[in-house]
Amino acid sequence: MTDRAIEARALTKRYGDTTAIERIDLAVPSGSVYGFLGPNGAGKTTTMRMLTTLVEPTSGTATVAGVEVTDRASVVPNIGYLPEEPPLHAELTAREQLRYIAGLRDIPDPRAEQRITDLLERFSLGDDADRRISTYSKGMKQKTGIIQAMLHDPDVLFLDEPTSGLDPRAARTVRDTIADLTAGDATVFLSTHILPVVDDLADTVGVLYDGSLVTEGPPDALKQRAEAGDERTLEDVFLTVTGGIDGAA
């Protein structure tokens, strides 16, 4: 790992005549949480897919864990990614799914079994670990997807709406887990509609609008960019810089 877990310069993605992402710059320090906000359709998922090597940039450069994202084979072992819809095999049990992922990640069996057991218990899935995923609720599938993404202790973890479908207790577990990961020097790139989560956890917040990064900074600094005497929330900042589009991140 370098001092910057994620770095991008003029990162751009076009689909024909449509520009999804326009020359964004990022510099995310190792061991930090970066909150990535934006209205629906702003380009958040496209950005995350470029940074996780799933989509090739049209132009610009990016490194993750010190490796160019064009070098997929070298980047993938260092990252975990939870997309908005976790990629799970419905016919498997959660334990089988996680053992399968452990095999793909070349995690030695004894370590894999202990890691799987510990994480299943942490996310309150221990009693249901041997049920088929097809019988799981949305929240249970989400928790399985989170475990899957962090199973190999990645240096950089990308989370797209990690608390979607979770009850308050499970959402608190996710928040605590993110805090624990960064305390251990991992880096979390977090996209969520739940602004209090970002306000509570993020060291830096970036707001994407219409494919461009329109503001960036620590949450408190962003909230202080107001006229004297105003008390602002992160939601106020978001609505101001995006013109109130969608009213959500």
N, C-alpha and C positions, 0 to 999 in steps of 0.2 A: 504494500500500500504506500501511496505517496501522501503528502500533506493535503492534497485535494483528491477526494474520493471520486468526484465527478467534475469534469471540466468540458465545456463546449465553447466553440468559437464560431460565430456566424452560422450556426446549425440551421439548415434549411431543408424542407421537404415539399416537393411539388408533385402533383398528380396531373399530368397534362398541363392545361392552362390554369389549374387551381393551385394556389399556394396554401398549404396546410400549416406550415411553420416557416416564419420569415426571420432568418438571421438572428437567432437567439443566442445569448451568451450566458453561461452558467459557471460558477466556481463554488463547489460545495465542499467544505472542509471535511476531512475524515473525522468520524466520531460525532457527527452532528445530525440533526433532523431538519430536512428541507421540506417545508410545506408548499405544495404546488396546487394553486387554486386557479379557477377559471370557469366561465359559464359553459354549459353543455355545447359541444362543438367548437370549443376554443382551440383545440389541438393538444390537450393534455395527454391523451392516450397515444397519439402519434409520436409525441416527444418521448414518452416512456418506452414505446416500442423501438424507437431509434436507439435509445440509450441501453436497451437490453438486447440489441443486435437482431431484433426480429424484423426491422424495416431499415433499409439502407438509405442514408441521407442523400439528398440530391446534391448538396454542396455543404461546405463547412466541415469542421472536425469535432470530434468528441472522444474523450477518454473516460473510462470507468475503471477504478482500481489501478490507474496508471497504464491501462492498455487501450489502444485504439479500438473503437467499436467495430471497425471493419475486420478486426481479427477475432471473429466469433469464438473460435476454439479456445482462445486464451482468456476471453472475457467471461464466458459462461461459468467456469468453475468458481469464479469469485463473486457471483451475484445470485440473488434469489428474486423471483418476480411473482407477485400475486396479481393477475389481471382481474378485471371486474367480475368475470365469470370464471371461477377456478377450474382448471382442466383436470377433471376427475373421471375415473372409470366407474360408472354406476354399478356394474356387476361385481365389483370388488368390495370387500370390507375396508374400513378405514385403515386397519392395520396392514392389510394386504397392499393397499394403495401406497402406504408410506414405505413398506419394505421394497416395493417396486422402485420407488423414487430413490431410496437408499442405494439400491443396486446400480441405477443409472448414474448416481453421484459417486460411486466407488467408495462408499462408507463401509469400513470393515464391519462384519456381522455383529460382534459383541457390542461395539460402540453404537451401531445402528439400533439394535434392540433396546438398549438402555435409553438412547435419545428419544426413540419413538414412544416408549413407555412414559418417560418424564413429561414429554410435551402433550401427550394425550391426557395425562392427569392434570397438567397445568390448565388445559382448556376444557376440563370437565367432560372429556370424551372417553375416559377409561372404561366406564361401564357399557359403552355402546361401540367400542372399537371393533368388535367382531360381528357387527351388523352390516349388511350390505348398504353401500352409499345410496342406492336407489330408494331406501326407506328413510333417508335423512331429511330433516327440515332444511330450509335455506340457510339458517344460522349454523347448523351442524356442518353443512357442506363448506360454508365459509371458514369455519374454524379448521376443518381438515385442510383446506387450501392454504391457510396461513402457516400451519405446521409444515406442510409440504415445501413452502417457499423458504422456510428458515431451517429446515432439517439439517443442512450441511454446514451450518454456521457461516453464512456468506459474509464477505467483507462489506458488501453493499446490498441492501434490501429495498426493492421497489414494491410499494404497496398501493394498489389502485382501489379505493373505497374499501379498506379492510374491515370497517365496522358495519358494512351493509348487512342487514338481516339479523344482527346480533341484539340480544337483550342487554340491558344495562350492565349486568354482572360480567357478561362475556366481553362487552365493549371495554369495560374497565381492565379486564385481563389483557386485552390488546394494547391499551395505553401503557399499562405497567410493563409489558413485554418490550415495547418500543423503548421505554426509558432504560430498561435493563440492557438492551442491545447496545445503545449508544454509550452507556456507562462502561461497556466492555470494548469500546472503540469501533464498533460497527457503525455504518452510516445508513440512515433511512431516508428514502425519497418518498414522500407521502402525499398522495392525491386523495382528497376527501371533500365531501359536501358538508361535513360536520365541523363548522368553523371553531367551536370551542376546543375541539381536539387539537387543531392546528395551533390555536392561541396558547394552549397549555404546553404543547410538546415542542413546537418548532423553534429552532434557533434562528432560522431565516425563512421568510415567506416570499414566494414569487407569484405574481398574478399574471396569467396568460389571457390575452383577449384578442380574438380574431387572428390568432397565429403569432402574435408578438408579445414579448414580455414587457408589460406596461408599468410595473412597479416591483420593487424588491427591497427587502430589508428585514431587520428583526421586528417581530410583531409590535413591541412597545414603541419602536421608532416610527413605524407606519401609522400607529394610532395617534401619535403626537403631532403628525403633520396636519394640523388643523388650526383654526383661528384661536387665539387666546381665550380660555374659559370654556371651550367646547370639550365635552367628554365623548370620546369616540370608541366604538368597538371595532373589531376586525371586520365585522359585517358592514359597518359604515364605510370603512376603507374600500372594501371590495365593491360595494355598490357605486361608490364615487368614481373609482378608476375604470369601471366597466360600464358606466352609464346606466346602472340599474338593470342591465340585461339579465333576465331569468331570476334575479333576486337570490341566487345561490351560487355556491362555488362549483 
